[in-house]
Amino acid sequence: MNADYKGYCIVTGSERDDPSGSWNGRYRILDDNGMVVYESFVEPMQDEHKAHEAADVEARAWIDRNPQEK
């Protein structure tokens, strides 16, 4: 999923970890030039949708904490 937020583009997704069966929510934050400024994972979860939502929430929180990074 892609979303624009405060001048950044947030790209989120979730990936299943086969050995544990958990879902890893992943997010990337790109600046207005398409360069990745931050990338991370959220804690693994048992539900794909919740992992994806958590990644979006964490990405927005990172942007809110780091407005000077842009």
C-alpha positions as CSV (number, residue, x, y, z in Angstrom):
1,M,0.0,0.0,0.0
2,N,1.2,3.5,-0.8
3,A,0.0,6.6,1.1
4,D,1.1,10.3,1.0
5,Y,1.6,11.8,4.4
6,K,3.1,15.2,5.2
7,G,5.1,15.3,2.0
8,Y,6.4,11.8,2.3
9,C,5.3,8.6,0.6
10,I,4.7,5.6,2.9
11,V,5.0,2.1,1.4
12,T,3.7,-0.6,3.7
13,G,3.4,-4.4,3.4
14,S,3.4,-7.6,5.3
15,E,5.4,-10.8,4.8
16,R,4.7,-14.2,6.3
17,D,7.5,-15.8,8.3
18,D,7.1,-19.5,7.4
19,P,8.9,-21.0,10.4
20,S,6.9,-19.1,13.0
21,G,3.7,-18.4,11.0
22,S,3.8,-14.8,12.1
23,W,3.3,-11.8,9.8
24,N,6.0,-9.1,9.7
25,G,4.7,-5.6,8.9
26,R,7.3,-3.6,6.9
27,Y,7.4,0.0,6.0
28,R,9.5,2.4,4.0
29,I,9.3,6.2,4.0
30,L,10.4,8.0,0.9
31,D,11.0,11.7,0.4
32,D,9.6,13.8,-2.5
33,N,12.5,12.6,-4.7
34,G,11.7,8.9,-4.2
35,M,14.7,8.3,-1.9
36,V,14.2,6.0,1.1
37,V,14.7,8.0,4.3
38,Y,13.7,5.3,6.7
39,E,12.8,1.6,6.6
40,S,11.8,-0.8,9.4
41,F,9.6,-3.6,10.6
42,V,7.0,-3.8,13.4
43,E,6.7,-6.6,15.9
44,P,5.5,-9.9,14.3
45,M,1.8,-10.5,14.6
46,Q,-0.5,-13.5,14.0
47,D,-2.8,-11.5,11.7
48,E,-1.7,-10.2,8.3
49,H,-4.1,-7.2,8.3
50,K,-3.0,-6.1,11.8
51,A,0.6,-6.3,10.8
52,H,-0.1,-4.1,7.8
53,E,-2.0,-1.6,9.9
54,A,0.7,-1.5,12.5
55,A,3.3,-0.7,9.8
56,D,1.2,2.2,8.6
57,V,0.8,3.6,12.1
58,E,4.5,3.2,12.9
59,A,5.5,5.0,9.7
60,R,3.2,7.9,10.4
61,A,4.5,8.1,14.0
62,W,8.1,8.2,12.7
63,I,7.3,11.1,10.3
64,D,5.6,13.0,13.2
65,R,8.7,12.5,15.4
66,N,11.2,13.5,12.7
67,P,9.8,16.5,10.8
68,Q,13.3,17.9,10.3
69,E,14.5,14.8,8.4
70,K,12.7,15.9,5.2
